Amino acid sequence: MTRAVKSGGQCLTDKGNNKMELKHVLKLKHVVWASIALITVILTMTVAHLGAKPAVKASSLPTVEVAQVEQKDIPIYGEWIGTLEGLVNADVKAQVSGYLLTQNYKEGSFVNKGQLLFQIDPRPFQAVLDQAEGQLAQAKAQVTQGEAQLANAEADQVKSQLDLDKYVPLAKAEAASQQDLDNATQTNVANKARVLAARAAIEVAKAQIQAAQAAVETAKINMAFTRLVSPIDGIAGVAQLQVGALVNSGSGPVTTVSTLDPIKDYFTISEQEYLGMQKQLSSSDGQRLKLQLILSDGTAYPHEGTFYFADRAVDQSTGAIRLAGLFPNPGNALRPGQYGKVRAVVRIQRGALLVPQPAVTEVQGSYQVDVVGEDGRVAIRPVKVGMQSGTTWVVQDGLRAGESVVVAGQQNLSPGMQVQSQPAVAGPTPKPESNQN
């Protein structure tokens, strides 16, 4: 009984000990896991701290955008101010005096050669024509009458000559009196004079016919001049005079008609440019100068033009010469008087060094560029620039191909400063520009 009680108490004691050991083990496990978690956090923060130091250092450097110096062959453009003109500009003017009776066209419309534009009152000119034709008919009648008189005179002269021939031998034989011979002689002389007078009258009448014919032709011409017609096919301009206006040969044009397809563009270049372009201007093959037209709104005309002619002489006061180009003008979209710049490739520059325009800074008439070296340090370098090609400068001296130049963020840069560079973002394709300064 007592032994059994002891055994039961011992069992309870063993169970209590086991529970205490289990709690101790669990506590040790929690401590281990907490230590591991703490070590992991410490290591993570250490690694993050160590990795953040370079980022903080890099972010402290100024950032700039750079582009490489490019070397390539480029076309060199010339650009000149031009003015459009019709290929043919025909003034319509009055040749006779009179009142404008009608206007027979729509201003700004296309007209054909010979089309009636204005009508001058023709009645006075019709009267003159009728009178001249009457005088011509009268002169022709006088010629007919003269020819009849000549025929009578010639017949009388033949008869008188026969009578004279008959009386001459009879008078010698004293078969006829001297008085009869003298009468026959005088009659024959008078008839000869009548013949000569008739012939002279006919010549006068013929001269009057020629004068009358000339008067008729003049009257017909003046009559035709009452019709003001278009001398060419083209676009008719605004009427400068209205119906009812009195016009004459001294008046200005009543309107102008222009041929617009192709249309002509006059532009002026310097004598030096002209000498440099001689080969292109005189070439008859594919090397002949090709022209591009830039309109007043900055857009490029879609049709390419060709060189037309150069003026006779250089203007000594300006040292320039006038040239003309021809451009196709379907639909007559371009009109005389419009402004239009002319561009053309004048030569090819081989191996040109190019940098974007924002990379070049002008300082008191000189130019400089910020160059970023391989070590990331800035060098401010003076350069000699030439012409512009689109959105780039042609650099003649001071740079080498492949070097990096700053195009954005160059404010407050100083020599030797270290920077963080990144490639410049390419912008939209620019419109063509002149290569000339």
C-alpha positions in Angstrom: 0.0 0.0 0.0 2.7 2.4 1.0 4.9 1.2 -1.9 2.1 1.8 -4.3 1.6 5.3 -3.1 5.3 6.0 -3.5 5.3 4.7 -7.0 2.4 6.9 -7.9 4.1 10.0 -6.5 7.3 9.2 -8.4 5.3 9.0 -11.6 3.9 12.4 -11.0 7.3 13.8 -10.2 8.7 12.4 -13.5 5.9 13.9 -15.5 6.5 17.3 -14.0 10.2 17.1 -14.8 9.4 16.2 -18.4 7.2 19.2 -18.8 9.8 21.5 -17.5 12.4 20.1 -19.9 10.0 20.5 -22.8 9.4 24.1 -22.0 13.1 24.7 -21.7 13.7 23.2 -25.2 11.0 25.3 -26.7 12.4 28.4 -25.1 15.8 27.7 -26.6 14.3 27.2 -30.1 12.6 30.6 -29.9 15.8 32.2 -28.8 17.7 30.6 -31.8 15.1 31.6 -34.3 15.0 35.2 -33.0 18.8 35.3 -33.2 18.7 34.1 -36.7 16.1 36.6 -37.7 18.0 39.4 -36.0 21.3 38.4 -37.8 19.4 38.3 -41.1 18.0 41.8 -40.6 21.4 43.1 -39.6 23.1 41.5 -42.6 20.3 42.9 -45.0 20.7 46.4 -43.6 24.4 46.2 -43.8 24.3 45.0 -47.5 21.8 47.7 -48.3 23.9 50.3 -46.6 27.0 49.3 -48.4 25.2 49.2 -51.7 23.6 52.6 -51.3 26.9 54.4 -50.8 27.8 54.4 -54.6 24.3 55.4 -55.6 24.5 58.4 -53.3 27.8 59.3 -54.8 26.6 59.0 -58.4 23.5 61.0 -57.7 25.7 63.9 -56.4 27.2 64.3 -59.9 25.5 66.7 -62.4 23.9 64.8 -65.4 24.4 66.0 -68.9 23.3 64.8 -72.3 26.0 64.1 -74.8 26.4 63.4 -78.5 29.3 62.1 -80.5 31.2 64.1 -83.1 30.1 62.6 -86.4 32.3 62.6 -89.6 30.7 62.2 -93.0 30.2 63.7 -96.4 27.5 66.4 -96.5 25.9 68.4 -99.2 26.5 72.2 -98.9 23.3 74.1 -99.7 22.9 77.6 -101.0 19.7 79.5 -100.2 18.5 82.7 -101.9 15.4 84.9 -101.7 13.2 84.6 -104.7 10.0 86.0 -106.3 7.7 84.1 -108.5 6.8 85.5 -112.0 4.7 84.2 -114.8 6.8 82.6 -117.6 5.1 85.1 -120.0 3.3 88.2 -118.7 1.3 89.9 -121.5 -0.2 93.3 -120.9 -3.5 93.9 -122.6 -3.6 97.6 -123.7 -5.9 99.7 -125.9 -4.5 100.7 -129.3 -7.3 103.0 -130.3 -9.3 105.7 -128.4 -12.8 104.8 -127.3 -15.1 103.9 -124.4 -15.0 100.4 -122.9 -18.4 98.9 -123.8 -18.2 95.4 -122.2 -16.0 93.2 -120.0 -16.1 89.7 -121.4 -14.1 87.5 -119.0 -14.0 86.6 -115.3 -11.1 88.0 -113.4 -8.6 85.3 -112.2 -9.9 82.7 -114.7 -8.0 80.9 -117.4 -8.4 82.4 -120.9 -7.4 81.2 -124.3 -5.4 83.0 -126.9 -7.6 85.2 -129.0 -10.5 85.2 -126.4 -12.3 88.5 -126.1 -11.6 90.3 -122.8 -13.0 93.8 -123.4 -15.0 95.5 -126.2 -14.4 99.1 -127.1 -17.3 100.9 -128.8 -16.8 100.0 -132.5 -19.3 102.4 -134.1 -16.9 105.3 -134.9 -14.5 102.9 -136.4 -17.2 101.2 -138.4 -18.1 104.5 -139.9 -14.5 105.2 -140.9 -14.2 101.8 -142.4 -17.4 102.3 -144.5 -16.1 105.7 -145.7 -12.8 104.2 -146.7 -14.5 101.4 -148.6 -16.6 104.0 -150.4 -13.6 106.0 -151.4 -12.0 102.8 -152.7 -15.0 102.0 -154.8 -15.0 105.6 -156.2 -11.3 105.3 -157.1 -11.9 102.0 -158.9 -14.8 103.6 -160.9 -12.5 106.5 -161.9 -10.0 104.0 -163.3 -12.8 102.3 -165.3 -13.9 105.7 -166.6 -10.4 106.7 -167.4 -9.8 103.5 -169.3 -12.9 104.3 -171.4 -11.7 107.8 -172.1 -8.3 106.4 -173.1 -9.9 104.1 -175.5 -11.9 106.9 -177.2 -8.8 109.1 -177.3 -6.7 106.3 -178.8 -9.4 105.7 -181.5 -9.6 109.4 -182.4 -5.8 109.6 -182.6 -5.7 106.6 -184.9 -8.3 108.3 -187.2 -6.4 111.6 -187.1 -3.2 109.8 -187.9 -4.8 108.2 -191.0 -6.1 111.6 -192.1 -2.7 113.1 -191.7 -1.1 110.3 -193.6 -3.6 110.9 -196.4 -3.2 114.7 -196.6 0.6 114.7 -196.7 1.0 113.2 -200.3 -2.0 115.1 -201.5 -0.6 118.4 -200.3 2.7 117.6 -202.0 0.8 116.8 -205.3 -1.2 120.1 -204.7 -4.3 117.9 -204.7 -5.2 119.2 -201.2 -4.7 122.6 -199.8 -2.1 123.4 -197.2 -5.0 124.3 -194.8 -6.3 120.8 -194.9 -2.9 119.4 -194.1 -2.4 121.8 -191.2 -5.9 121.0 -189.8 -5.1 117.2 -190.0 -1.8 117.8 -188.3 -3.3 119.8 -185.4 -6.1 117.3 -185.0 -3.6 114.4 -184.7 -1.5 116.3 -182.2 -4.6 117.1 -180.1 -5.7 113.4 -180.1 -2.2 112.3 -179.0 -2.4 114.8 -176.1 -5.8 113.4 -175.2 -4.3 109.9 -175.2 -1.5 111.0 -172.8 -4.0 112.8 -170.6 -6.3 109.7 -170.4 -3.3 107.5 -169.5 -2.3 110.0 -166.8 -5.8 110.1 -165.4 -5.8 106.3 -165.2 -2.5 106.4 -163.2 -3.9 108.9 -160.8 -7.0 106.8 -160.3 -4.9 103.8 -159.7 -2.9 105.7 -157.1 -6.2 106.7 -155.5 -7.2 103.1 -155.4 -4.0 102.2 -153.5 -4.6 105.1 -151.0 -8.2 104.0 -150.6 -7.1 100.4 -150.1 -4.6 101.5 -147.4 -7.3 103.5 -145.7 -9.6 100.5 -145.7 -6.9 98.3 -144.2 -6.2 100.9 -141.5 -9.9 101.2 -140.8 -10.1 97.4 -140.5 -7.1 97.2 -138.2 -8.6 100.0 -136.0 -11.9 98.1 -136.0 -10.1 95.0 -134.9 -8.4 96.9 -132.1 -11.8 97.6 -130.6 -11.7 94.0 -129.5 -9.2 93.6 -126.7 -8.3 89.9 -126.8 -5.9 87.7 -124.9 -2.5 87.4 -126.7 -1.7 84.1 -124.9 -3.2 81.2 -123.0 -3.0 81.9 -119.3 -4.6 83.4 -116.2 -6.2 86.8 -116.6 -5.7 89.3 -113.8 -7.9 91.9 -112.2 -9.4 94.5 -114.6 -7.6 97.8 -114.1 -10.3 99.8 -115.9 -14.0 99.4 -115.7 -16.8 99.5 -118.3 -17.4 103.1 -119.5 -13.8 104.2 -119.0 -12.2 106.1 -121.9 -9.1 104.4 -123.1 -6.4 105.2 -125.7 -3.0 104.1 -126.8 -1.4 106.1 -123.9 -3.5 104.4 -121.2 -2.1 101.7 -119.0 -2.9 98.0 -119.3 -6.5 97.2 -118.8 -5.4 93.7 -117.5 -2.5 91.3 -117.7 -2.5 87.6 -118.7 0.2 85.3 -117.4 1.4 81.9 -118.4 1.8 80.0 -115.0 2.8 76.4 -115.9 5.7 76.3 -115.6 6.2 79.3 -113.3 9.4 81.3 -113.1 11.3 82.2 -109.9 13.8 85.1 -110.0 16.6 85.0 -107.4 19.9 86.8 -106.9 23.3 85.3 -106.1 26.7 86.8 -105.5 29.3 86.9 -108.2 31.5 84.5 -106.2 28.7 82.0 -105.9 28.0 82.4 -109.6 31.6 81.6 -110.4 31.6 78.5 -108.1 28.4 77.2 -109.7 29.4 77.6 -113.3 29.7 73.8 -114.0 26.2 73.1 -112.7 24.7 76.1 -114.5 26.2 75.3 -117.9 25.9 71.5 -117.7 23.5 69.9 -120.1 23.4 66.4 -118.4 22.1 65.2 -115.1 24.5 67.4 -113.2 22.5 70.5 -114.1 21.5 72.5 -111.1 18.3 71.2 -109.4 16.3 73.7 -107.3 14.0 73.4 -104.3 11.3 76.0 -103.5 10.6 77.0 -99.9 7.2 78.8 -99.6 6.5 81.7 -97.3 4.9 79.3 -94.7 8.2 77.4 -94.5 6.9 74.3 -96.4 8.8 72.8 -99.2 7.1 72.8 -102.6 6.7 69.2 -103.8 7.9 69.7 -107.3 11.6 70.1 -108.1 12.7 73.0 -110.3 15.5 73.5 -112.8 17.8 76.3 -113.7 16.4 78.5 -116.5 18.9 81.3 -117.3 21.3 83.8 -115.9 21.0 87.5 -116.6 23.2 89.2 -119.1 25.4 91.1 -116.7 26.5 91.4 -113.0 25.0 94.4 -111.2 28.1 96.5 -110.5 26.5 98.3 -107.6 25.7 95.1 -105.7 28.1 92.6 -107.1 25.3 90.1 -107.7 23.7 88.5 -110.7 20.1 87.6 -111.3 19.1 84.0 -112.1 15.8 82.3 -112.9 14.5 78.8 -112.2 11.5 77.0 -113.6 9.1 75.0 -111.4 6.1 72.9 -112.6 2.8 74.4 -111.5 0.0 72.0 -112.1 -3.4 73.5 -111.3 -1.8 77.0 -111.3 -1.4 76.8 -107.5 1.5 79.2 -107.5 0.9 82.8 -108.6 3.1 85.7 -109.7 4.4 87.9 -106.9 4.6 85.1 -104.3 7.7 84.9 -102.1 9.7 81.8 -102.5 13.2 80.9 -101.3 15.3 78.8 -103.6 17.6 76.1 -102.3 20.2 74.1 -104.2 23.2 71.8 -103.5 26.2 73.9 -104.6 28.9 71.3 -103.6 29.8 68.3 -101.4 32.1 68.7 -98.4 34.0 65.5 -97.8 34.7 64.2 -94.3 33.0 67.0 -92.4 32.9 67.0 -88.6 29.4 67.6 -87.4 28.0 68.5 -83.9 24.5 69.4 -82.9 23.8 73.1 -82.8 23.0 73.1 -79.1 26.5 71.9 -78.3 28.1 75.1 -79.7 28.1 78.2 -77.5 29.0 81.6 -78.9 31.0 83.9 -76.5 31.9 87.4 -77.8 32.2 86.3 -81.4 34.1 83.0 -80.7 32.7 79.5 -80.3 33.3 76.8 -77.7 32.2 73.3 -76.9 32.0 71.3 -73.7 33.8 68.0 -74.2 33.3 65.0 -71.8 36.4 62.8 -71.6 36.6 59.0 -70.9 37.1 59.8 -67.2 33.8 61.7 -67.1 35.5 65.1 -66.7 34.6 68.2 -68.7 36.9 70.2 -70.9 35.8 73.5 -72.4 37.4 73.6 -75.8 37.4 76.5 -78.3 36.4 75.5 -81.8 36.3 77.0 -85.3 32.9 76.5 -87.0 32.0 76.7 -90.6 28.6 76.4 -92.2 25.4 75.0 -90.7 24.0 71.7 -92.2 20.4 71.3 -91.1 20.5 71.2 -87.3 24.3 70.7 -87.0 27.4 72.8 -87.1 30.3 71.9 -89.4 33.4 72.1 -87.1 36.6 73.0 -89.0 39.0 72.8 -86.0 39.1 71.9 -82.3 37.4 68.5 -82.3 38.0 64.9 -83.4 35.6 62.4 -84.7 34.0 60.2 -81.9 34.5 62.7 -79.1 31.5 63.3 -76.8 30.1 66.9 -76.6 27.5 68.2 -74.2 24.2 69.1 -75.9 22.1 69.7 -72.8 22.9 70.5 -69.2 26.0 72.5 -69.8 25.0 75.4 -67.5 27.4 76.0 -64.7 29.9 73.5 -66.0 33.6 74.3 -65.3 36.8 72.7 -66.6 37.7 69.5 -64.8 34.3 69.0 -63.3 33.2 65.4 -63.2 29.7 64.7 -64.7 27.4 61.8 -65.3 26.6 61.6 -69.0 23.8 60.0 -70.9 23.0 59.9 -74.7 21.0 62.8 -76.0 17.5 62.0 -77.0 17.0 62.4 -80.8 14.4 65.0 -81.7 12.1 65.0 -84.7 13.6 65.2 -88.2 14.2 68.9 -88.9 13.2 70.8 -92.0 16.0 71.4 -94.5 18.0 74.5 -93.8 20.6 76.5 -95.6 24.3 75.6 -95.1 25.2 79.2 -95.5 26.0 81.6 -92.7 
